[in-house]
């Protein structure tokens, strides 16, 4: 980092620290709200999926599903069939399970670096429980609306996969890995999955708490601008600010596709030590957020 950039960063961080100290009571209350949110929504929605997805990958789910989906993954996204495990688990389990699964496949040498980074552009997605139950029912009072949000989310993810199918296509080629059953102990795999998922869950909750506090002042910027900026920073913090109208639906779809700065930090945490770049995921989430918002416009007209 250049000296000027380091100086600017230090000034920003000192300003945030001064803000935290001068407004300590409110910061403490907001952090408590975030931890309550983690306990009531984030952990129940994510932890079981983290454990099961880690266990599936450890036991060879990617190799098992590969022959069945290779006919779709390879021509559409230029990825081997076992990459479908990250896409499927990411769509079912929510952030950051897709990224964690892609990282696990890379660590186990089942994907090249280029393939894993291509996969990261579209495999990291929102939990359908969050889209259908929390947003659909909780905000819009309709399961139908929640299902529409989920379908928009899935379609935008697949479109991003098609958009980035050429990422890294000329580098690091190798023969596809042989598909074989793994001789892995189920108890050992389960213990490792629970332990690793607990660590991942702690990281997720830490980021949710931090960005929940940082995003809170943005609400004062108005019902439209402030709400949109909160969604850009942290997805869970957006929920109580959404309105059940056209703006709220499009914003919910766009922010769910983007995921928020908090999700990007969570993704960076699960990619640590893999040498996988965060940039493809960032570009993919930006594209998915835009596509989701655009797709939400005609879908809202249909829902009316």
HELIX and SHEET records of a PDB file:
HELIX    1   1 UNK A    3  UNK A   22  1                                  20    
HELIX    2   2 UNK A   24  UNK A   37  1                                  14    
HELIX    3   3 UNK A   38  UNK A   42  3                                   5    
HELIX    4   4 UNK A   43  UNK A   59  1                                  17    
HELIX    5   5 UNK A   61  UNK A   77  1                                  17    
HELIX    6   6 UNK A   81  UNK A   83  5                                   3    
HELIX    7   7 UNK A   84  UNK A   93  1                                  10    
HELIX    8   8 UNK A   97  UNK A  107  1                                  11    
HELIX    9   9 UNK A  113  UNK A  120  1                                   8    
HELIX   10  10 UNK A  128  UNK A  129  1                                   2    
HELIX   11  11 UNK A  130  UNK A  137  3                                   8    
HELIX   12  12 UNK A  143  UNK A  163  1                                  21    
HELIX   13  13 UNK A  186  UNK A  216  1                                  31    
HELIX   14  14 UNK A  217  UNK A  221  5                                   5    
HELIX   15  15 UNK A  225  UNK A  233  1                                   9    
HELIX   16  16 UNK A  235  UNK A  238  1                                   4    
HELIX   17  17 UNK A  239  UNK A  241  5                                   3    
HELIX   18  18 UNK A  246  UNK A  258  1                                  13    
HELIX   19  19 UNK A  261  UNK A  271  1                                  11    
HELIX   20  20 UNK A  279  UNK A  303  1                                  25    
END                                                                             
